[in-house]
Amino acid sequence: MSFADTQKTLPEASGTRLHLTDAAGADVAVIDNAPGTAGSFRVYAYLAEKYGGITPAAAAEGLVIYAEHTDDARLHPGKHPNIDRLFALQATGATHAATLA
């Protein structure tokens, strides 16, 4: 299934931005619910709700959700930072806390 098709099956996420922090509480990223990042906002909000944060297991599911974009991110590191972050969480075993604002 394509990213666009899978994204339609995810619950709507409320809020204007999602803040990610590392285990030490340092800011890692902000994903806005805005054109260009609304898809990632929805994916990350869904994963955070389901897993209680962006865990390695959440990252694995996220990479499946991103579908064809995951393959593109593997071929072009840096092009898809929200997907690159999921690769990194899988590789390190780290977890990011997620807070909707």
N, CA, C and O atoms as a Tinker XYZ file with bonds, in Angstrom:
   404  protein
     1  N      0.849000   -1.171000    0.000000    73     2
     2  CA     0.000000    0.000000    0.000000    64     1     3
     3  C      0.897000    1.238000    0.000000    63     2     4     5
     4  O      1.948000    1.247000    0.640000    81     3
     5  N      0.492000    2.255000   -0.700000    73     3     6
     6  CA     1.280000    3.481000   -0.789000    64     5     7
     7  C      1.146000    4.297000    0.497000    63     6     8     9
     8  O      0.242000    4.069000    1.301000    81     7
     9  N      2.052000    5.241000    0.673000    73     7    10
    10  CA     1.997000    6.128000    1.832000    64     9    11
    11  C      0.661000    6.864000    1.875000    63    10    12    13
    12  O      0.024000    6.928000    2.926000    81    11
    13  N      0.235000    7.417000    0.749000    73    11    14
    14  CA    -1.015000    8.178000    0.719000    64    13    15
    15  C     -2.197000    7.308000    1.140000    63    14    16    17
    16  O     -3.071000    7.770000    1.875000    81    15
    17  N     -2.235000    6.064000    0.688000    73    15    18
    18  CA    -3.328000    5.166000    1.051000    64    17    19
    19  C     -3.267000    4.791000    2.527000    63    18    20    21
    20  O     -4.288000    4.801000    3.214000    81    19
    21  N     -2.084000    4.464000    3.013000    73    19    22
    22  CA    -1.930000    4.087000    4.414000    64    21    23
    23  C     -2.240000    5.260000    5.328000    63    22    24    25
    24  O     -2.868000    5.083000    6.372000    81    23
    25  N     -1.813000    6.437000    4.954000    73    23    26
    26  CA    -2.038000    7.629000    5.775000    64    25    27
    27  C     -3.536000    7.862000    5.994000    63    26    28    29
    28  O     -3.939000    8.314000    7.066000    81    27
    29  N     -4.349000    7.562000    5.002000    73    27    30
    30  CA    -5.798000    7.750000    5.112000    64    29    31
    31  C     -6.409000    6.842000    6.172000    63    30    32    33
    32  O     -7.494000    7.131000    6.679000    81    31
    33  N     -5.730000    5.749000    6.515000    73    31    34
    34  CA    -6.261000    4.819000    7.510000    64    33    35
    35  C     -5.898000    5.234000    8.936000    63    34    36    37
    36  O     -6.440000    4.684000    9.894000    81    35
    37  N     -4.987000    6.196000    9.085000    73    35    38
    38  CA    -4.571000    6.639000   10.412000    64    37    39
    39  C     -5.595000    7.603000   10.995000    63    38    40    41
    40  O     -6.253000    8.338000   10.258000    81    39
    41  N     -5.730000    7.601000   12.314000    73    39    42
    42  CA    -6.660000    8.557000   12.924000    64    41    43
    43  C     -6.184000    9.993000   12.715000    63    42    44    45
    44  O     -4.986000   10.258000   12.609000    81    43
    45  N     -7.139000   10.906000   12.659000    73    43    46
    46  CA    -6.803000   12.330000   12.579000    64    45    47
    47  C     -6.064000   12.720000   13.855000    63    46    48    49
    48  O     -6.378000   12.227000   14.938000    81    47
    49  N     -5.098000   13.590000   13.721000    73    47    50
    50  CA    -4.334000   14.069000   14.876000    64    49    51
    51  C     -4.664000   15.538000   15.092000    63    50    52    53
    52  O     -4.689000   16.326000   14.147000    81    51
    53  N     -4.917000   15.899000   16.346000    73    51    54
    54  CA    -5.200000   17.301000   16.640000    64    53    55
    55  C     -3.930000   17.982000   17.122000    63    54    56    57
    56  O     -2.999000   17.327000   17.591000    81    55
    57  N     -3.905000   19.274000   17.005000    73    55    58
    58  CA    -2.741000   20.045000   17.428000    64    57    59
    59  C     -2.079000   20.713000   16.246000    63    58    60    61
    60  O     -2.394000   20.425000   15.091000    81    59
    61  N     -1.158000   21.610000   16.549000    73    59    62
    62  CA    -0.461000   22.338000   15.495000    64    61    63
    63  C      0.988000   21.900000   15.347000    63    62    64    65
    64  O      1.593000   22.115000   14.297000    81    63
    65  N      1.553000   21.288000   16.387000    73    63    66
    66  CA     2.926000   20.787000   16.273000    64    65    67
    67  C      3.170000   19.685000   17.273000    63    66    68    69
    68  O      2.493000   19.568000   18.294000    81    67
    69  N      4.160000   18.885000   16.945000    73    67    70
    70  CA     4.570000   17.774000   17.795000    64    69    71
    71  C      6.030000   17.999000   18.156000    63    70    72    73
    72  O      6.879000   18.147000   17.277000    81    71
    73  N      6.318000   18.022000   19.439000    73    71    74
    74  CA     7.689000   18.214000   19.931000    64    73    75
    75  C      8.275000   16.860000   20.298000    63    74    76    77
    76  O      7.639000   16.067000   20.992000    81    75
    77  N      9.482000   16.600000   19.832000    73    75    78
    78  CA    10.197000   15.379000   20.180000    64    77    79
    79  C     11.374000   15.731000   21.071000    63    78    80    81
    80  O     12.114000   16.675000   20.794000    81    79
    81  N     11.545000   14.962000   22.152000    73    79    82
    82  CA    12.676000   15.160000   23.061000    64    81    83
    83  C     13.364000   13.830000   23.295000    63    82    84    85
    84  O     12.745000   12.769000   23.224000    81    83
    85  N     14.668000   13.908000   23.578000    73    83    86
    86  CA    15.421000   12.686000   23.847000    64    85    87
    87  C     15.300000   12.307000   25.323000    63    86    88    89
    88  O     14.586000   12.963000   26.082000    81    87
    89  N     15.997000   11.251000   25.722000    73    87    90
    90  CA    15.908000   10.743000   27.090000    64    89    91
    91  C     16.356000   11.767000   28.126000    63    90    92    93
    92  O     15.905000   11.724000   29.271000    81    91
    93  N     17.233000   12.682000   27.743000    73    91    94
    94  CA    17.710000   13.720000   28.657000    64    93    95
    95  C     16.776000   14.934000   28.685000    63    94    96    97
    96  O     17.009000   15.882000   29.434000    81    95
    97  N     15.721000   14.903000   27.868000    73    95    98
    98  CA    14.774000   16.015000   27.807000    64    97    99
    99  C     15.159000   17.110000   26.844000    63    98   100   101
   100  O     14.504000   18.151000   26.794000    81    99
   101  N     16.212000   16.891000   26.076000    73    99   102
   102  CA    16.643000   17.889000   25.093000    64   101   103
   103  C     15.754000   17.828000   23.849000    63   102   104   105
   104  O     15.357000   16.750000   23.407000    81   103
   105  N     15.454000   18.987000   23.301000    73   103   106
   106  CA    14.661000   19.046000   22.078000    64   105   107
   107  C     15.405000   18.370000   20.932000    63   106   108   109
   108  O     16.591000   18.614000   20.710000    81   107
   109  N     14.691000   17.524000   20.216000    73   107   110
   110  CA    15.257000   16.810000   19.078000    64   109   111
   111  C     14.697000   17.356000   17.772000    63   110   112   113
   112  O     15.428000   17.569000   16.805000    81   111
   113  N     13.374000   17.579000   17.764000    73   111   114
   114  CA    12.720000   18.045000   16.538000    64   113   115
   115  C     11.331000   18.560000   16.854000    63   114   116   117
   116  O     10.750000   18.252000   17.894000    81   115
   117  N     10.818000   19.348000   15.931000    73   115   118
   118  CA     9.437000   19.809000   15.960000    64   117   119
   119  C      8.857000   19.504000   14.590000    63   118   120   121
   120  O      9.448000   19.839000   13.563000    81   119
   121  N      7.692000   18.863000   14.585000    73   119   122
   122  CA     7.011000   18.561000   13.332000    64   121   123
   123  C      5.695000   19.336000   13.348000    63   122   124   125
   124  O      4.834000   19.099000   14.196000    81   123
   125  N      5.553000   20.243000   12.424000    73   123   126
   126  CA     4.359000   21.069000   12.348000    64   125   127
   127  C      3.241000   20.366000   11.586000    63   126   128   129
   128  O      3.485000   19.601000   10.652000    81   127
   129  N      2.016000   20.642000   12.004000    73   127   130
   130  CA     0.842000   20.170000   11.279000    64   129   131
   131  C      0.515000   21.246000   10.248000    63   130   132   133
   132  O     -0.412000   22.037000   10.422000    81   131
   133  N      1.297000   21.254000    9.176000    73   131   134
   134  CA     1.222000   22.290000    8.155000    64   133   135
   135  C      1.524000   21.655000    6.796000    63   134   136   137
   136  O      2.076000   20.557000    6.734000    81   135
   137  N      1.166000   22.336000    5.718000    73   135   138
   138  CA     1.488000   21.803000    4.391000    64   137   139
   139  C      2.983000   21.452000    4.302000    63   138   140   141
   140  O      3.846000   22.226000    4.717000    81   139
   141  N      3.253000   20.288000    3.762000    73   139   142
   142  CA     4.631000   19.824000    3.614000    64   141   143
   143  C      5.077000   18.904000    4.732000    63   142   144   145
   144  O      5.964000   18.075000    4.530000    81   143
   145  N      4.474000   19.034000    5.921000    73   143   146
   146  CA     4.833000   18.166000    7.046000    64   145   147
   147  C      3.611000   17.548000    7.717000    63   146   148   149
   148  O      3.757000   16.805000    8.688000    81   147
   149  N      2.421000   17.835000    7.225000    73   147   150
   150  CA     1.198000   17.312000    7.844000    64   149   151
   151  C      1.162000   15.784000    7.831000    63   150   152   153
   152  O      0.655000   15.172000    8.771000    81   151
   153  N      1.689000   15.168000    6.786000    73   151   154
   154  CA     1.728000   13.701000    6.728000    64   153   155
   155  C      2.607000   13.130000    7.827000    63   154   156   157
   156  O      2.219000   12.178000    8.503000    81   155
   157  N      3.782000   13.703000    8.008000    73   155   158
   158  CA     4.670000   13.239000    9.072000    64   157   159
   159  C      4.079000   13.535000   10.441000    63   158   160   161
   160  O      4.218000   12.731000   11.363000    81   159
   161  N      3.421000   14.680000   10.583000    73   159   162
   162  CA     2.760000   15.010000   11.845000    64   161   163
   163  C      1.757000   13.908000   12.192000    63   162   164   165
   164  O      1.716000   13.434000   13.327000    81   163
   165  N      0.968000   13.513000   11.226000    73   163   166
   166  CA    -0.060000   12.489000   11.449000    64   165   167
   167  C      0.567000   11.139000   11.783000    63   166   168   169
   168  O      0.096000   10.450000   12.688000    81   167
   169  N      1.613000   10.755000   11.073000    73   167   170
   170  CA     2.294000    9.478000   11.335000    64   169   171
   171  C      2.904000    9.490000   12.732000    63   170   172   173
   172  O      2.676000    8.567000   13.515000    81   171
   173  N      3.667000   10.514000   13.049000    73   171   174
   174  CA     4.333000   10.578000   14.351000    64   173   175
   175  C      3.321000   10.662000   15.496000    63   174   176   177
   176  O      3.532000   10.048000   16.542000    81   175
   177  N      2.231000   11.406000   15.320000    73   175   178
   178  CA     1.211000   11.493000   16.364000    64   177   179
   179  C      0.572000   10.124000   16.602000    63   178   180   181
   180  O      0.342000    9.727000   17.744000    81   179
   181  N      0.293000    9.419000   15.530000    73   179   182
   182  CA    -0.269000    8.066000   15.640000    64   181   183
   183  C      0.706000    7.143000   16.376000    63   182   184   185
   184  O      0.316000    6.434000   17.303000    81   183
   185  N      1.963000    7.155000   15.962000    73   183   186
   186  CA     2.959000    6.289000   16.591000    64   185   187
   187  C      3.150000    6.629000   18.074000    63   186   188   189
   188  O      3.253000    5.731000   18.910000    81   187
   189  N      3.196000    7.906000   18.392000    73   187   190
   190  CA     3.382000    8.331000   19.782000    64   189   191
   191  C      2.215000    7.867000   20.649000    63   190   192   193
   192  O      2.412000    7.424000   21.780000    81   191
   193  N      1.014000    7.970000   20.119000    73   191   194
   194  CA    -0.170000    7.522000   20.868000    64   193   195
   195  C     -0.140000    6.009000   21.072000    63   194   196   197
   196  O     -0.405000    5.521000   22.170000    81   195
   197  N      0.178000    5.284000   20.030000    73   195   198
   198  CA     0.162000    3.822000   20.089000    64   197   199
   199  C      1.274000    3.262000   20.971000    63   198   200   201
   200  O      1.044000    2.311000   21.719000    81   199
   201  N      2.480000    3.837000   20.897000    73   199   202
   202  CA     3.643000    3.282000   21.588000    64   201   203
   203  C      4.067000    4.070000   22.823000    63   202   204   205
   204  O      4.993000    3.664000   23.526000    81   203
   205  N      3.405000    5.185000   23.094000    73   203   206
   206  CA     3.784000    5.998000   24.251000    64   205   207
   207  C      5.036000    6.810000   24.013000    63   206   208   209
   208  O      5.650000    7.290000   24.966000    81   207
   209  N      5.422000    6.972000   22.781000    73   207   210
   210  CA     6.613000    7.711000   22.367000    64   209   211
   211  C      7.072000    7.147000   21.040000    63   210   212   213
   212  O      6.443000    6.245000   20.488000    81   211
   213  N      8.159000    7.673000   20.533000    73   211   214
   214  CA     8.698000    7.141000   19.279000    64   213   215
   215  C      9.822000    6.181000   19.654000    63   214   216   217
   216  O     10.989000    6.558000   19.753000    81   215
   217  N      9.430000    4.942000   19.857000    73   215   218
   218  CA    10.313000    3.861000   20.289000    64   217   219
   219  C     10.895000    3.151000   19.058000    63   218   220   221
   220  O     10.479000    3.432000   17.934000    81   219
   221  N     11.840000    2.247000   19.257000    73   219   222
   222  CA    12.320000    1.472000   18.107000    64   221   223
   223  C     11.193000    0.689000   17.420000    63   222   224   225
   224  O     11.182000    0.573000   16.194000    81   223
   225  N     10.252000    0.156000   18.196000    73   223   226
   226  CA     9.121000   -0.559000   17.587000    64   225   227
   227  C      8.239000    0.409000   16.804000    63   226   228   229
   228  O      7.763000    0.075000   15.719000    81   227
   229  N      8.020000    1.606000   17.345000    73   227   230
   230  CA     7.257000    2.630000   16.626000    64   229   231
   231  C      7.977000    3.006000   15.342000    63   230   232   233
   232  O      7.348000    3.183000   14.298000    81   231
   233  N      9.294000    3.128000   15.419000    73   231   234
   234  CA    10.083000    3.470000   14.230000    64   233   235
   235  C      9.912000    2.411000   13.148000    63   234   236   237
   236  O      9.770000    2.741000   11.971000    81   235
   237  N      9.924000    1.138000   13.544000    73   235   238
   238  CA     9.754000    0.058000   12.566000    64   237   239
   239  C      8.400000    0.167000   11.875000    63   238   240   241
   240  O      8.310000    0.031000   10.655000    81   239
   241  N      7.349000    0.413000   12.650000    73   239   242
   242  CA     6.026000    0.565000   12.043000    64   241   243
   243  C      5.973000    1.813000   11.162000    63   242   244   245
   244  O      5.380000    1.791000   10.083000    81   243
   245  N      6.589000    2.890000   11.623000    73   243   246
   246  CA     6.614000    4.120000   10.841000    64   245   247
   247  C      7.267000    3.930000    9.485000    63   246   248   249
   248  O      6.803000    4.477000    8.485000    81   247
   249  N      8.340000    3.158000    9.448000    73   247   250
   250  CA     9.021000    2.910000    8.178000    64   249   251
   251  C      8.127000    2.142000    7.211000    63   250   252   253
   252  O      8.205000    2.346000    5.999000    81   251
   253  N      7.283000    1.266000    7.735000    73   251   254
   254  CA     6.315000    0.563000    6.891000    64   253   255
   255  C      5.255000    1.549000    6.396000    63   254   256   257
   256  O      4.878000    1.519000    5.225000    81   255
   257  N      4.776000    2.419000    7.281000    73   255   258
   258  CA     3.750000    3.398000    6.900000    64   257   259
   259  C      4.258000    4.323000    5.799000    63   258   260   261
   260  O      3.530000    4.632000    4.856000    81   259
   261  N      5.506000    4.763000    5.921000    73   259   262
   262  CA     6.055000    5.685000    4.919000    64   261   263
   263  C      6.235000    5.027000    3.545000    63   262   264   265
   264  O      6.444000    5.723000    2.551000    81   263
   265  N      6.158000    3.716000    3.485000    73   263   266
   266  CA     6.140000    2.933000    2.248000    64   265   267
   267  C      7.214000    3.356000    1.252000    63   266   268   269
   268  O      8.405000    3.246000    1.543000    81   267
   269  N      6.805000    3.836000    0.085000    73   267   270
   270  CA     7.757000    4.174000   -0.986000    64   269   271
   271  C      8.725000    5.289000   -0.575000    63   270   272   273
   272  O      9.818000    5.387000   -1.134000    81   271
   273  N      8.349000    6.111000    0.372000    73   271   274
   274  CA     9.241000    7.178000    0.831000    64   273   275
   275  C     10.397000    6.609000    1.659000    63   274   276   277
   276  O     11.479000    7.195000    1.704000    81   275
   277  N     10.163000    5.460000    2.317000    73   275   278
   278  CA    11.232000    4.795000    3.064000    64   277   279
   279  C     12.329000    4.351000    2.106000    63   278   280   281
   280  O     13.514000    4.543000    2.378000    81   279
   281  N     11.937000    3.765000    1.001000    73   279   282
   282  CA    12.922000    3.336000   -0.002000    64   281   283
   283  C     13.701000    4.536000   -0.540000    63   282   284   285
   284  O     14.919000    4.462000   -0.706000    81   283
   285  N     13.009000    5.629000   -0.810000    73   283   286
   286  CA    13.668000    6.836000   -1.306000    64   285   287
   287  C     14.631000    7.395000   -0.259000    63   286   288   289
   288  O     15.715000    7.868000   -0.599000    81   287
   289  N     14.238000    7.340000    1.006000    73   287   290
   290  CA    15.105000    7.839000    2.083000    64   289   291
   291  C     16.376000    7.005000    2.197000    63   290   292   293
   292  O     17.445000    7.544000    2.483000    81   291
   293  N     16.272000    5.702000    1.976000    73   291   294
   294  CA    17.462000    4.839000    2.006000    64   293   295
   295  C     18.427000    5.222000    0.880000    63   294   296   297
   296  O     19.644000    5.223000    1.063000    81   295
   297  N     17.871000    5.542000   -0.271000    73   295   298
   298  CA    18.695000    5.893000   -1.425000    64   297   299
   299  C     19.259000    7.309000   -1.353000    63   298   300   301
   300  O     20.293000    7.604000   -1.952000    81   299
   301  N     18.566000    8.189000   -0.610000    73   299   302
   302  CA    18.958000    9.599000   -0.559000    64   301   303
   303  C     18.958000   10.106000    0.888000    63   302   304   305
   304  O     18.069000   10.863000    1.277000    81   303
   305  N     19.951000    9.692000    1.687000    73   303   306
   306  CA    20.004000   10.154000    3.083000    64   305   307
   307  C     19.973000   11.683000    3.157000    63   306   308   309
   308  O     20.651000   12.378000    2.400000    81   307
   309  N     19.161000   12.181000    4.096000    73   307   310
   310  CA    19.028000   13.617000    4.273000    64   309   311
   311  C     17.829000   14.216000    3.555000    63   310   312   313
   312  O     17.395000   15.318000    3.893000    81   311
   313  N     17.294000   13.517000    2.580000    73   311   314
   314  CA    16.157000   14.031000    1.816000    64   313   315
   315  C     14.860000   13.980000    2.627000    63   314   316   317
   316  O     13.977000   14.818000    2.446000    81   315
   317  N     14.751000   13.003000    3.511000    73   315   318
   318  CA    13.540000   12.797000    4.319000    64   317   319
   319  C     13.932000   12.734000    5.800000    63   318   320   321
   320  O     14.030000   11.640000    6.355000    81   319
   321  N     14.157000   13.868000    6.445000    73   319   322
   322  CA    14.668000   13.857000    7.820000    64   321   323
   323  C     13.768000   13.134000    8.821000    63   322   324   325
   324  O     14.270000   12.545000    9.778000    81   323
   325  N     12.468000   13.167000    8.624000    73   323   326
   326  CA    11.586000   12.473000    9.564000    64   325   327
   327  C     11.685000   10.961000    9.434000    63   326   328   329
   328  O     11.466000   10.239000   10.407000    81   327
   329  N     12.007000   10.483000    8.260000    73   327   330
   330  CA    12.250000    9.056000    8.059000    64   329   331
   331  C     13.659000    8.704000    8.534000    63   330   332   333
   332  O     13.859000    7.663000    9.160000    81   331
   333  N     14.624000    9.554000    8.243000    73   331   334
   334  CA    15.999000    9.325000    8.717000    64   333   335
   335  C     16.022000    9.172000   10.237000    63   334   336   337
   336  O     16.772000    8.356000   10.774000    81   335
   337  N     15.200000    9.957000   10.923000    73   335   338
   338  CA    15.128000    9.885000   12.386000    64   337   339
   339  C     14.668000    8.492000   12.816000    63   338   340   341
   340  O     15.174000    7.948000   13.798000    81   339
   341  N     13.715000    7.914000   12.089000    73   339   342
   342  CA    13.231000    6.570000   12.426000    64   341   343
   343  C     14.323000    5.526000   12.215000    63   342   344   345
   344  O     14.465000    4.607000   13.022000    81   343
   345  N     15.091000    5.658000   11.141000    73   343   346
   346  CA    16.233000    4.758000   10.930000    64   345   347
   347  C     17.191000    4.838000   12.117000    63   346   348   349
   348  O     17.661000    3.813000   12.610000    81   347
   349  N     17.478000    6.052000   12.571000    73   347   350
   350  CA    18.415000    6.259000   13.677000    64   349   351
   351  C     17.895000    5.649000   14.974000    63   350   352   353
   352  O     18.663000    5.048000   15.725000    81   351
   353  N     16.606000    5.795000   15.244000    73   351   354
   354  CA    16.037000    5.216000   16.462000    64   353   355
   355  C     16.112000    3.697000   16.428000    63   354   356   357
   356  O     16.384000    3.064000   17.448000    81   355
   357  N     15.877000    3.119000   15.281000    73   355   358
   358  CA    16.019000    1.666000   15.151000    64   357   359
   359  C     17.464000    1.246000   15.387000    63   358   360   361
   360  O     17.721000    0.264000   16.084000    81   359
   361  N     18.392000    1.972000   14.819000    73   359   362
   362  CA    19.812000    1.614000   14.921000    64   361   363
   363  C     20.345000    1.752000   16.339000    63   362   364   365
   364  O     21.155000    0.936000   16.779000    81   363
   365  N     19.900000    2.774000   17.055000    73   363   366
   366  CA    20.438000    3.035000   18.388000    64   365   367
   367  C     19.620000    2.437000   19.512000    63   366   368   369
   368  O     20.130000    2.258000   20.618000    81   367
   369  N     18.360000    2.124000   19.250000    73   367   370
   370  CA    17.476000    1.621000   20.295000    64   369   371
   371  C     16.936000    2.720000   21.197000    63   370   372   373
   372  O     16.325000    2.439000   22.228000    81   371
   373  N     17.160000    3.962000   20.814000    73   371   374
   374  CA    16.713000    5.105000   21.628000    64   373   375
   375  C     15.220000    5.327000   21.428000    63   374   376   377
   376  O     14.606000    4.800000   20.501000    81   375
   377  N     14.656000    6.130000   22.336000    73   375   378
   378  CA    13.245000    6.515000   22.273000    64   377   379
   379  C     13.153000    8.021000   22.411000    63   378   380   381
   380  O     13.899000    8.625000   23.182000    81   379
   381  N     12.246000    8.625000   21.672000    73   379   382
   382  CA    11.959000   10.048000   21.810000    64   381   383
   383  C     10.563000   10.200000   22.411000    63   382   384   385
   384  O      9.618000    9.541000   21.978000    81   383
   385  N     10.444000   11.062000   23.401000    73   383   386
   386  CA     9.131000   11.424000   23.916000    64   385   387
   387  C      8.490000   12.375000   22.916000    63   386   388   389
   388  O      9.177000   13.136000   22.236000    81   387
   389  N      7.180000   12.323000   22.836000    73   387   390
   390  CA     6.443000   13.163000   21.891000    64   389   391
   391  C      5.324000   13.885000   22.635000    63   390   392   393
   392  O      4.550000   13.277000   23.375000    81   391
   393  N      5.260000   15.201000   22.416000    73   391   394
   394  CA     4.243000   16.037000   23.056000    64   393   395
   395  C      3.528000   16.848000   21.985000    63   394   396   397
   396  O      4.159000   17.570000   21.213000    81   395
   397  N      2.207000   16.722000   21.948000    73   395   398
   398  CA     1.414000   17.522000   21.012000    64   397   399
   399  C      1.131000   18.891000   21.600000    63   398   400   401
   400  O      0.828000   19.025000   22.786000    81   399
   401  N      1.232000   19.885000   20.770000    73   399   402
   402  CA     0.905000   21.257000   21.204000    64   401   403
   403  C     -0.109000   21.845000   20.264000    63   402   404
   404  O     -0.525000   22.990000   20.442000    81   403
